[in-house]
Amino acid sequence: MSSSTTLKLGRVAVTLPVGFVILGKDDAEIHLTLQKAHRAPPFNIAHMMVSDAAETCRRCQEHGFRIIPKLEDKDYGLRSFVFADHDGNRIDVGELL
């Protein structure tokens, strides 16, 4: 039996078992497989909307994720930031203003 860790990011729960990650919200889930030879691309690989971007940003920092760029309100109606996970994969996070 493998162990797992769950990280709550706003309304999204991220579960980290050995070998893959499950991103879940309500009845929706995305399963991503670990690829040992994977190299993170220099662009965002996923986008997610949350109810509280500031809290999500704080939690990402708490878990050691790099924030690029910082949390800010955009003129197109989103409060957003991008974080890079421990492998360098970039995920864009937004909240409707």
Steps between C-alpha positions, in 0.01 A plus 500: 500500500649836400475814706359828372489869592209738439554874451192723488530795260185709526215278382744252346655207687828367365583141601859386460540119506812326374535523120215734413293796617123539514352849474139499612212744532147389573441202269783590258851355519814528288756219537860579403770234478856549623754473218854467634660653186254794491642850468269788590419728205551879525123567481190434712382142466167546678260772608265482796237731641463530877273695735790662692822556305676668794440200726601261223821699446574490873453123508722453195776703670448303822569180305815640341367571150670787314260787415557647150363759446367635829133522590338804340170634368490505120307757294309212334316417825716232664713490812770258398847357542705212365676242714767249407484164672810324632572364149466845339158445340310831487133526594301820452248576778217753465206640695219702340483852643 
